[in-house]
Amino acid sequence: MSLLLAFEAAARHESYTRAAEELSLTQSAVSRQVQALEKSLGLTLFRREGRQVQLTDVGRLYQREVAEALGQIRSATLQALAFQSGVGTLRLATLPTFGSKWLLPRLHHFYRAHPGMLVHIHSRIEPIDFATSEIDAAIAVGTGELPGLACHRLQTEELVVIHAPGSPALAPPEVPGQVLLNVANNPQAWPEWFSHHGLAHRTMRLGPSFELTSHLVQAVRAGIGIGLVPRVLVEEELAKGELAWSGETFASRRSYYLAYPPRNEGLPSLRAFKGWLLGQI
């Protein structure tokens, strides 16, 4: 098992040094364990160029299978420990702004209903590779269910046009004259909105894009442009008058999902969190 753990960490990082730091071993110990594994298999898993290591094609294939197997072992271990103790932990990845604006303000209700359970929040924008990470489940947004994962649809993404407080309301025909801010992971939001209102795409005046919705909101408040964002993420700012909005909400093609590998279905913490989360929608 120790040989596989050393290989998986080294393969994930493509670095003996970072694998050693993760496993609390020396770099030479990781190197020896990987070499021992290669010898026992009769395969070359890494190409070594000076101090750099890179997976070979067979090494990359082996790493995917080993990561999946280690994930199953970890899941089974956590289930057994949680069953014995009656408590458990959940490593949950979520979109940063959704986590801070929607999930965290409600999470105390989960803890009240499930004392002893812990939810560790990890902010993620990019898709989660469950085979190579220790994440148990993720709240993600997309246009459909994710292949190979158990998915539970939470809600449709309802978008609203926001602008700086004190600025006049905008009718749809007035929007093309504005600087349109957007979130990088949803570049189709404005084109879909323009199509919905029968406006020509060539009239769009696209402005800066932002990785985080929270940064876009700050740019709108500063008067840099207008935004098209999920209403659920700006309810507080709208209620306080820190933002203004125009028109009706617009249902995008995307939805929020709770997603996880089927092997994690039996985790007591995930079962409890899923039941609570679906009850909040």
Residue pairs with C-beta under 8 A, 6 or more apart in sequence:
2 33
3 33
3 34
3 36
3 37
3 40
4 37
4 66
4 70
5 23
5 70
6 19
6 23
6 25
6 29
6 30
6 33
6 34
6 37
7 33
7 34
7 37
7 45
7 62
7 63
7 66
8 63
8 66
8 67
8 70
9 18
9 19
9 22
9 23
9 30
10 16
10 19
10 30
10 34
10 46
10 53
11 45
11 46
11 55
11 59
11 60
11 62
11 63
11 66
11 67
12 19
12 63
12 67
12 132
13 19
13 22
14 53
14 54
14 55
15 53
16 27
16 30
16 31
16 34
16 53
17 27
19 25
19 30
20 26
20 27
20 29
20 30
23 30
34 45
34 46
37 45
38 44
38 45
38 46
43 58
43 59
43 62
44 56
44 58
44 59
45 55
45 56
45 58
45 59
45 62
45 63
46 53
46 54
46 55
46 56
46 59
47 53
47 54
47 55
47 56
55 63
63 132
64 131
67 131
67 132
68 131
71 130
71 131
71 261
71 263
72 263
74 134
75 136
75 261
75 263
75 264
75 266
75 267
78 88
78 89
78 267
78 269
79 266
79 267
79 268
81 88
82 88
82 267
82 268
82 269
83 268
86 116
87 116
87 117
87 118
88 117
88 118
88 267
88 268
88 269
88 272
89 117
89 118
89 119
89 120
89 269
90 117
90 118
90 119
90 120
90 136
90 137
90 267
90 269
90 270
90 273
91 120
91 122
91 134
91 135
91 136
91 137
92 119
92 120
92 121
92 122
92 135
92 136
92 137
92 138
92 139
92 273
93 122
93 123
93 124
93 128
93 135
93 137
93 138
93 139
93 140
94 103
94 121
94 122
94 123
94 124
94 138
94 139
95 123
95 124
95 125
95 139
95 140
95 141
96 123
96 124
96 125
96 212
96 213
96 214
97 212
97 213
97 214
97 233
98 139
98 141
98 230
98 232
98 233
98 256
99 121
99 123
99 139
100 214
101 232
101 233
101 234
101 235
101 236
102 232
102 233
103 121
103 139
104 121
106 280
107 119
109 276
109 280
110 117
110 119
110 272
110 273
110 276
111 117
113 276
114 272
114 276
117 269
117 272
117 273
118 269
119 269
119 273
122 135
124 135
124 138
125 185
125 211
125 212
127 140
127 146
128 135
128 138
128 140
128 259
130 149
130 260
130 261
136 260
136 264
136 267
136 269
136 270
137 258
137 259
137 260
137 264
137 270
137 273
137 274
138 258
138 259
138 260
139 154
139 256
139 257
139 258
139 259
140 146
140 256
140 257
140 259
141 157
141 185
141 186
141 254
141 255
141 256
141 257
142 254
142 255
142 257
143 253
143 254
143 255
145 151
145 153
145 257
145 259
146 257
146 259
148 261
149 259
149 260
149 261
149 262
150 259
150 260
150 261
150 262
150 265
151 257
151 258
151 259
152 257
152 258
152 259
152 274
152 277
152 278
153 255
153 256
153 257
154 255
154 256
154 257
154 258
154 277
154 278
154 281
155 232
155 255
155 256
155 281
156 251
156 252
156 254
156 255
157 230
157 251
157 252
157 254
157 255
157 256
158 230
158 231
158 232
158 249
158 250
158 251
158 252
159 189
159 193
159 228
159 229
159 230
159 231
159 249
159 250
159 251
159 252
160 228
160 229
160 230
160 231
160 234
160 245
160 247
160 249
160 250
161 170
161 175
161 193
161 226
161 227
161 228
161 245
161 246
161 247
162 217
162 220
162 226
162 227
162 228
162 229
162 234
162 238
162 243
162 244
162 245
163 170
163 178
163 220
163 226
163 227
163 243
163 244
163 245
163 246
164 220
164 221
164 222
164 223
164 243
164 244
165 221
165 241
165 242
165 243
165 244
166 244
167 223
167 244
169 244
169 246
170 178
170 226
170 246
170 247
171 246
171 247
172 197
172 199
172 247
173 199
175 193
175 194
175 197
175 199
175 226
176 194
176 199
176 200
176 203
176 204
176 205
177 205
178 205
178 225
178 226
179 205
179 207
179 224
179 225
179 226
180 190
180 204
180 205
180 206
180 207
180 225
180 226
180 227
180 228
181 207
181 208
181 209
181 210
181 216
181 219
181 220
181 224
181 225
181 226
181 227
182 189
182 190
182 206
182 207
182 209
182 210
182 216
182 227
182 228
183 189
183 209
183 210
183 211
183 212
183 213
183 216
183 229
184 209
184 210
184 211
185 211
186 252
186 254
187 209
188 253
189 228
189 252
190 204
190 206
190 228
191 201
191 204
192 250
192 252
192 253
193 228
193 250
194 200
194 201
194 203
194 204
195 201
196 250
207 224
207 225
208 219
208 224
208 225
210 216
210 219
213 229
213 230
213 233
216 227
216 229
217 227
217 229
217 233
217 234
217 237
217 243
219 225
219 227
220 226
220 227
220 243
221 237
221 242
221 243
228 250
231 238
231 245
231 249
234 243
234 245
237 243
238 244
238 245
258 274
258 277
258 278
260 270
264 270
265 271
